[in-house]
Amino acid sequence: MPDPVVVIGGGLAGLAAAARLAKVGHQVELYERSDRLGGTWAPYRLDSAVTVDDAPSIIGFPAPWRDLFRKSGRPLEAELARMGYALEPAHPATMIFADGTELTLPTDRGGQYAALAIAYGNSVAMRWRDLLDRLDHVWQTLRGLGFEAELRSSRQLNRATRRGLFGRRMTLADLATSVDHDHLGAVIRSVAYRLGSLPEQTPAFVAVELSMQRMFGRWQVQPLDTNSGLDVGRSSVLAEALAGRLELRKVQVNLGCSVEGIHLRNGHVAAVATSDGDRPALAVVATCDPWQTFDDLLPTTAARRTRRQLRGLSPAAAPTVTHQEVPAPTTLLHETVTLTEAGVPTVSYLRQLADHGLRTTHDFNAKLRRASYGVAWSGFASWLRRPAVTTEIPGLYAAGPSSPAGPGASQVVLSAALAAYGCQDHLRARRR
């Protein structure tokens, strides 16, 4: 039997990379130090036996998910249907501002303009439309800079590209000020907080999240039969579907087994040290946090450039997540975003269960830095200090929320795709 490709970590990135690599014929071994798959998207049970997760109940940009399932076997729609679920469009969130004003902003271009014109007048609606139209162009630039192709060096960021991304100096806070509206400025600033960063340290181009929501919509997992008792808005269903894909593809999943080191031979990946002993490895896809990968798992003399870059970065701030059982709501799923004057959000998802309701709250006012949540922004230059997917160690690939694409679930899935493609190219080159 040939040596395996080793995937470190059983979160979304690890599951996605393992599924892709196994589908194209590689022997894959996945190591997860906890007792469950899914990472921050893993489902768990409350004392009342209700199954919950800490993932957002609303997801955006479904194309990476669809591509992942299609290229690892059964299409996403067919896989979810087999489990009794579907991915359906979600209703707009209700935003509540510091002065008590409420705004429901549709995702489509015309609907947004109409809602803003009614709430604030045509001039404000036009400013918002023009901003998001510009952000549409930002998205086209970003696609080749960490999303659909790797961001590897500053040479990819020439002067014209930087101008198209609002330049190196403009921050999300600056962009919020430029819109000249307290409520919409708070919406823009909230993008940084939801990514675990501060608006004053986050580049303006990160507001592309607002454009992507308008382009790709908002989506939720829901039962095909709403009377079936299955969960509405439990996004960890997607992680469960991926875990099933790994079983189908005969990926060797090792739960409760940590990777304690990556061994190199002549500077190339050769093996991993696990809590159950050493295992040879043709290549390694590391989806744990970058400080663990480069500071703890590799020899001290390896990847010096990446280590230096990581010293200038810090973990992103994760929200505090709580769950509360409540009386049954009248809608399947509804999202409410309460914003402080500075734009700090508290996101509440109210969803139906079989005979009652559940309110899950993501509070970004009460947060704790967690490396598993990604890397905090510290200016435009920090973008290039994030570890590239193809690392400086031949045979070692890094995927997950700390990649240049960012911490969003769809971006994590994209980073795993890039890691799998890079790994395949590496293995093909070795066979020549």
C-alpha positions in Angstrom: 0.0 0.0 0.0 1.4 3.4 -0.9 2.3 6.0 1.8 -0.7 8.2 2.6 -1.4 11.9 2.3 -1.9 13.1 5.9 -4.5 15.7 6.8 -4.1 17.3 10.2 -7.3 18.5 11.7 -10.9 17.5 11.3 -12.6 20.9 10.9 -14.2 22.1 7.7 -10.9 22.6 5.9 -9.6 19.1 6.9 -12.8 17.4 5.9 -12.9 19.2 2.5 -9.3 18.6 1.7 -9.5 14.9 2.6 -12.7 14.4 0.6 -11.1 15.9 -2.6 -7.8 14.0 -2.2 -9.5 10.7 -1.6 -11.8 11.1 -4.6 -8.9 11.4 -7.0 -7.4 8.1 -5.6 -5.0 9.0 -2.9 -4.8 7.1 0.3 -5.7 9.7 3.0 -5.3 9.6 6.7 -6.9 12.3 8.8 -5.9 13.0 12.4 -8.2 14.9 14.8 -7.1 15.3 18.4 -10.7 15.7 19.7 -13.4 13.0 19.7 -15.5 14.5 16.9 -15.3 15.9 13.4 -16.3 19.4 12.4 -14.1 21.6 14.5 -15.9 24.9 15.3 -18.8 23.5 13.2 -19.2 20.3 15.2 -22.7 19.5 16.4 -23.2 18.8 20.1 -26.1 18.3 22.5 -27.4 20.5 25.3 -28.4 19.0 28.6 -31.9 18.9 27.2 -30.7 16.6 24.3 -31.3 19.4 21.7 -28.6 19.2 19.0 -26.9 22.6 18.4 -23.7 24.0 16.9 -21.7 27.2 17.1 -21.8 27.8 13.4 -23.8 30.7 11.8 -27.3 29.5 10.9 -27.1 31.6 7.7 -24.4 31.0 5.1 -23.4 32.9 2.0 -21.6 32.0 -1.2 -22.7 28.4 -1.7 -20.7 27.8 -4.9 -17.6 26.5 -3.1 -19.8 24.0 -1.2 -21.5 22.8 -4.4 -18.1 22.4 -6.1 -16.7 20.5 -3.2 -19.5 17.9 -3.1 -19.7 17.6 -6.9 -16.0 16.9 -7.2 -15.9 14.5 -4.3 -18.9 12.4 -5.3 -22.6 13.1 -5.0 -23.8 16.7 -5.7 -24.6 18.8 -2.6 -28.4 18.9 -3.3 -28.5 15.1 -3.7 -26.4 14.5 -0.6 -28.6 16.8 1.5 -31.8 15.3 0.1 -30.5 11.8 1.1 -30.3 13.2 4.7 -33.7 14.8 4.5 -32.5 18.4 4.0 -32.1 21.1 1.4 -30.2 24.3 1.0 -32.8 27.0 0.6 -32.7 30.9 0.3 -32.9 32.6 3.7 -34.9 35.7 4.6 -33.1 39.0 5.1 -31.8 39.8 8.6 -33.5 42.5 10.7 -30.9 45.1 11.8 -31.5 47.1 14.9 -29.3 50.2 15.4 -28.2 51.9 18.5 -31.0 54.5 18.3 -33.6 51.7 18.1 -34.2 52.1 14.3 -34.9 48.8 12.5 -33.9 48.0 8.9 -34.5 44.9 6.8 -32.2 44.9 3.8 -32.9 42.5 1.0 -30.0 40.9 -0.8 -30.9 41.8 -4.4 -29.8 45.1 -5.9 -33.2 46.5 -6.6 -34.6 45.4 -3.3 -31.8 47.1 -1.4 -32.2 50.3 -3.3 -36.0 50.4 -2.6 -35.6 49.6 1.1 -33.0 52.2 1.6 -34.8 54.8 -0.4 -37.9 54.3 1.8 -35.9 54.4 5.0 -33.4 57.1 4.3 -34.1 58.7 0.9 -32.8 58.3 -2.7 -29.5 60.0 -2.0 -28.5 57.5 0.6 -29.8 54.6 -1.5 -27.7 55.7 -4.4 -24.5 56.0 -2.3 -25.0 52.5 -1.0 -25.7 51.1 -4.5 -22.6 52.8 -5.9 -20.4 51.5 -3.1 -21.6 47.9 -3.6 -21.2 48.2 -7.4 -17.6 49.2 -6.7 -17.2 46.3 -4.3 -18.5 44.0 -7.1 -15.3 44.9 -9.0 -13.3 44.3 -5.9 -14.6 40.8 -5.8 -13.5 40.2 -9.4 -10.0 41.2 -8.4 -10.0 39.1 -5.2 -11.0 35.9 -7.0 -7.4 35.4 -8.2 -5.9 36.5 -4.9 -6.5 33.6 -2.5 -10.1 32.5 -3.4 -9.9 30.7 -6.7 -6.1 30.9 -7.1 -3.3 31.3 -4.5 -2.0 34.6 -3.2 1.7 33.8 -2.8 3.7 37.1 -3.1 3.5 40.8 -3.3 4.3 40.6 -7.0 0.6 39.8 -7.5 -0.4 43.1 -6.0 0.8 45.6 -8.5 -0.2 49.3 -8.4 -3.3 48.9 -10.5 -4.5 45.9 -8.4 -3.9 47.8 -5.1 -5.9 50.8 -6.5 -8.7 48.4 -7.4 -8.7 47.3 -3.7 -9.0 50.9 -2.4 -5.3 51.2 -1.9 -3.1 50.0 0.9 -4.0 52.7 3.5 -7.8 52.9 3.4 -9.4 50.9 6.2 -12.8 49.6 6.8 -13.3 52.4 9.3 -12.4 55.0 6.6 -14.9 53.4 4.2 -17.6 53.5 6.8 -16.9 57.2 7.3 -17.0 57.9 3.6 -20.6 56.6 3.2 -21.6 59.5 5.5 -24.5 57.7 7.2 -24.5 56.5 10.8 -26.5 53.3 10.2 -24.8 52.2 7.0 -21.4 53.1 8.5 -22.2 50.8 11.4 -23.1 48.0 8.9 -19.7 48.4 7.2 -17.8 48.5 10.5 -19.6 45.3 11.6 -17.9 43.3 8.9 -14.6 43.7 10.7 -16.0 42.6 14.0 -17.7 39.6 12.5 -14.2 38.5 11.2 -12.6 38.9 14.6 -10.8 42.2 13.8 -11.1 45.9 14.4 -12.4 48.3 11.6 -9.4 50.6 12.1 -7.0 47.7 11.3 -9.0 46.0 8.6 -8.4 47.0 4.9 -11.3 48.6 3.1 -11.5 45.8 0.5 -12.8 43.4 3.2 -16.2 45.1 2.8 -16.5 42.9 -0.3 -18.5 40.6 2.1 -21.4 43.0 1.6 -21.1 42.7 -2.2 -20.9 38.9 -2.0 -24.1 38.7 0.0 -25.8 40.8 -2.7 -24.4 38.6 -5.5 -24.8 35.2 -4.0 -27.6 35.6 -1.4 -28.2 34.1 2.0 -28.8 30.4 2.5 -30.0 28.1 5.2 -30.2 24.3 5.7 -33.7 23.2 6.3 -35.7 19.9 6.2 -37.4 18.9 3.1 -40.4 18.2 5.3 -40.7 20.9 7.8 -42.9 18.6 10.0 -40.2 15.9 10.1 -38.7 17.1 13.3 -35.3 17.6 11.6 -33.3 20.8 12.5 -33.9 24.1 10.7 -30.8 26.3 10.3 -28.3 23.8 11.8 -25.4 24.4 9.5 -23.4 21.5 11.0 -25.5 19.3 8.8 -23.0 20.3 6.1 -20.1 19.0 8.3 -22.0 15.8 8.9 -22.5 15.4 5.2 -18.7 15.8 4.7 -18.0 13.3 7.4 -20.2 10.8 5.5 -18.3 11.6 2.3 -15.0 10.7 4.0 -16.5 7.3 5.1 -17.7 6.7 1.6 -14.2 7.5 0.2 -12.5 5.2 2.8 -10.5 8.0 4.4 -8.9 6.6 7.6 -10.2 8.9 10.3 -8.2 8.9 13.6 -10.2 10.6 16.3 -8.6 11.3 19.7 -5.2 11.1 18.0 -3.0 14.3 17.8 -0.2 15.0 15.4 2.8 16.0 17.5 5.4 16.7 14.8 6.1 16.8 11.1 9.3 15.1 10.0 11.3 16.3 7.1 13.9 14.5 4.9 16.2 16.7 2.8 13.8 19.6 3.5 10.7 17.7 2.2 7.8 16.3 4.2 8.5 12.6 5.0 6.3 11.6 8.0 4.3 12.8 10.9 4.6 11.9 14.6 1.3 11.1 16.2 0.2 10.2 19.7 0.0 6.6 18.4 3.4 6.6 16.7 5.1 7.8 13.5 3.4 7.5 10.1 5.0 8.1 6.7 3.4 10.8 4.6 3.7 11.6 0.9 2.4 15.1 1.7 0.7 16.9 4.6 -2.3 19.2 4.6 -2.2 21.1 7.9 -5.6 22.7 8.8 -4.7 23.4 12.5 -3.8 27.0 13.3 -0.6 28.4 11.8 1.2 28.9 15.1 0.8 25.2 15.9 1.8 24.2 12.4 4.9 26.3 12.1 6.0 26.9 15.7 5.1 23.5 17.3 5.0 20.8 14.6 8.0 21.6 12.4 11.7 21.5 13.3 13.0 24.8 14.6 15.2 25.3 11.6 12.4 24.9 9.1 10.0 27.6 7.5 11.9 30.5 9.0 10.3 33.0 6.7 6.8 32.0 7.7 7.7 32.0 11.3 8.9 35.6 11.0 5.7 36.6 9.3 3.6 34.9 12.0 5.3 37.0 14.8 3.5 40.0 13.4 0.1 38.4 13.5 -2.4 37.6 16.3 -5.4 35.3 16.5 -8.8 36.7 15.6 -11.4 37.4 18.3 -14.2 34.8 18.4 -17.7 35.7 19.6 -19.3 34.3 22.7 -22.0 31.8 21.6 -25.0 30.9 23.8 -28.1 28.8 23.2 -31.5 29.3 24.8 -34.6 27.2 24.3 -37.6 29.4 23.8 -41.3 29.1 22.8 -41.8 28.0 19.2 -41.4 31.0 16.8 -43.8 31.6 13.9 -41.0 31.5 11.2 -38.6 28.6 10.5 -35.5 30.8 10.9 -34.9 34.5 11.5 -31.7 36.4 12.0 -31.5 39.6 14.0 -28.4 41.8 14.1 -28.2 44.4 16.9 -25.5 47.0 16.3 -23.8 49.3 18.7 -23.1 52.9 17.6 -19.6 51.7 16.7 -20.9 48.8 14.7 -20.2 45.9 17.1 -22.8 43.3 16.3 -24.8 40.8 18.4 -26.2 38.2 16.0 -29.2 36.2 17.1 -30.7 33.2 15.2 -34.2 32.2 16.2 -35.1 28.9 14.7 -37.9 26.3 15.0 -37.3 22.9 16.6 -39.8 20.0 16.6 -42.1 21.5 19.4 -40.4 24.7 20.5 -37.7 27.2 19.4 -34.0 27.8 19.9 -32.3 31.2 20.1 -28.5 31.1 19.3 -26.6 34.3 20.0 -23.2 35.2 18.7 -22.1 38.1 20.9 -19.2 40.1 19.4 -19.1 42.4 22.4 -18.0 39.5 24.6 -15.2 37.9 22.7 -12.0 35.9 23.2 -9.0 35.5 20.9 -9.0 32.0 19.5 -6.5 30.8 16.9 -9.1 28.4 15.5 -11.1 31.5 14.4 -8.4 32.8 12.1 -6.0 35.7 12.0 -6.9 39.3 13.1 -6.2 42.0 10.5 -3.4 44.4 11.3 -3.4 46.5 8.1 -3.1 45.7 4.4 0.4 44.3 4.9 -0.9 41.6 7.2 -2.7 40.0 4.3 0.7 38.8 2.9 1.9 37.7 6.3 -0.8 35.0 6.4 0.6 31.6 5.5 0.3 30.8 1.8 -1.6 27.6 1.0 1.5 26.2 -0.7 4.1 26.6 2.0 7.9 27.0 1.7 8.2 23.3 2.8 7.8 21.0 -0.3 4.9 18.7 0.4 3.3 20.8 3.1 0.1 22.7 2.5 -1.9 25.0 4.9 -5.6 25.5 4.7 -8.3 26.9 7.0 -9.5 30.2 8.5 -6.0 31.7 8.6 -5.5 31.4 4.9 -5.4 34.6 2.7 -9.1 34.0 1.7 -10.2 34.6 5.3 -12.2 32.8 7.9 -15.7 32.5 6.3 -16.9 28.9 5.9 -17.0 29.2 2.1 -13.5 30.7 2.1 -12.2 27.9 4.3 -13.7 25.4 1.8 -11.9 27.2 -1.0 -8.6 27.2 0.8 -9.0 23.4 1.2 -9.6 23.1 -2.6 -6.4 25.1 -3.3 -4.4 22.8 -0.9 -5.8 19.7 -2.5 -4.9 21.0 -6.0 -1.4 21.9 -4.9 -0.9 18.6 -3.2 -2.0 16.7 -6.4 0.5 18.7 -8.5 3.3 18.0 -6.0 2.5 14.2 -6.0 2.3 14.1 -9.8 5.7 15.9 -10.0 7.2 13.3 -7.6 6.1 10.4 -9.9 7.8 11.8 -13.0 
